[in-house]
């Protein structure tokens, strides 16, 4: 009896299914991984902002975020969302599920540049689709919350409250100044990428037993707890832009795109901050890790290899390497 299944035979003999084993399959994985990320990340925000108040589980039908515990709900929800998204897509695409990670890996981890744009497109489309699903699931909760505020239109001054389910905005104490929110996004994403490359670097204290996604989720929780309030810790252009575009289509108007809220503590044209900030921060993060940690680990391994070669009878010490070899990047 043949051990070749009909699917394997079809792929081997040639058909459109061959694409699934290549870039097309990776894009499908990035789409689904990001879809899961947003469903559970924005989903926990929908619970906190609209569903819990509207279902009678808070002190009032328009009361939310009464204390630090509510923020912990958000941070741990996003941590689990990232963990699950990485577990879903990791075996196929590496589960970047974040354009900032994709760009950083292209800069320093030999990720092919010709895959960068396709990965980013798949991530943004996955985030958009997840926002659409959440809108269907939580439409009644969102509608009830807006009515509890006094039938506030989505694109009104208070529309940003339910808009926060989908995307981010700066805290009112910045009074519309976008400089610190931009720095905040750079810093938060730099830490995210530092943690990711440290967790998966097999030359460092990398986690074993397939626990990498869980530790990356913990890293996201730590960033949310320490840097989240300033600007909602998007730290992911796809996570913010895909749902933001959907919210714009769904009626949040200028609150979503270009990201403008009038009045005290308002802001204008915010949409670019959670795109540009994370892209810059991701590159800075991977460069910092290599400068302070990665290059040291590489140098130590090269020295150890020389010492081993020198101690082996009949061998000659290899010259020191100054750059990682083609296969060494796989250790990250």
HUTA-V546293 format. One record per pair of residues at least 24 apart in sequence whose C-alpha atoms are under 7 Angstrom apart, sorted by the first residue. I is the first residue (numbers start at 1). J is the second residue. Records with the same first field share a line. If there is no record, write none. Layout:
I: J + J
This chain:
26: 92 + 93
27: 119 + 122
29: 89 + 92 + 93
30: 89 + 93 + 95 + 97 + 119 + 122 + 123
31: 122 + 123 + 125 + 126
32: 126
33: 85 + 86 + 88 + 89 + 95 + 97
34: 85 + 97 + 123 + 126 + 127
35: 126 + 127 + 129 + 130
36: 81 + 85
37: 81 + 82 + 85
38: 127 + 130 + 131 + 239
39: 130 + 134
40: 77 + 78 + 81
41: 77 + 78 + 81
42: 165 + 166
43: 134
44: 74 + 77
45: 74 + 165
46: 165
49: 162
50: 141 + 142 + 145
51: 141
54: 141 + 144 + 145
61: 145 + 148
62: 145 + 148 + 149
75: 221 + 224 + 225
76: 221
78: 221
79: 217 + 218 + 220 + 221
80: 217
82: 217
83: 213 + 214 + 216 + 217
86: 213
87: 213
97: 123
98: 123 + 236 + 237 + 238
99: 236 + 237 + 238
100: 236 + 278 + 279 + 282
101: 193 + 282
104: 282 + 283 + 286
108: 286
109: 329
123: 238
124: 238 + 241 + 242
125: 242
127: 238 + 239 + 242 + 243
128: 242 + 243 + 246
131: 166 + 243 + 246
132: 246
154: 251 + 252
155: 251 + 252 + 253 + 254 + 255
157: 261 + 262
159: 252
160: 255
163: 247 + 252
166: 243 + 244 + 247
167: 240 + 243 + 244
168: 231 + 232 + 234 + 240
169: 231 + 232
170: 230 + 231
171: 229 + 230 + 231
172: 265 + 266
173: 265
174: 265
175: 264 + 265 + 266 + 267
176: 265 + 266 + 267 + 268
181: 230 + 231
182: 273 + 277
183: 277
185: 233 + 235 + 274 + 277 + 278
186: 277 + 278 + 280 + 281
187: 281
188: 223 + 227 + 233 + 235
189: 235 + 278 + 281 + 282
190: 281 + 282 + 284 + 285
191: 285
192: 219 + 220
193: 282 + 285 + 286
194: 285 + 286 + 289
195: 219
197: 332
200: 332
201: 331 + 332
202: 331 + 332
203: 297 + 331
234: 274
235: 274 + 278
236: 274 + 278
237: 274 + 275 + 278
240: 274
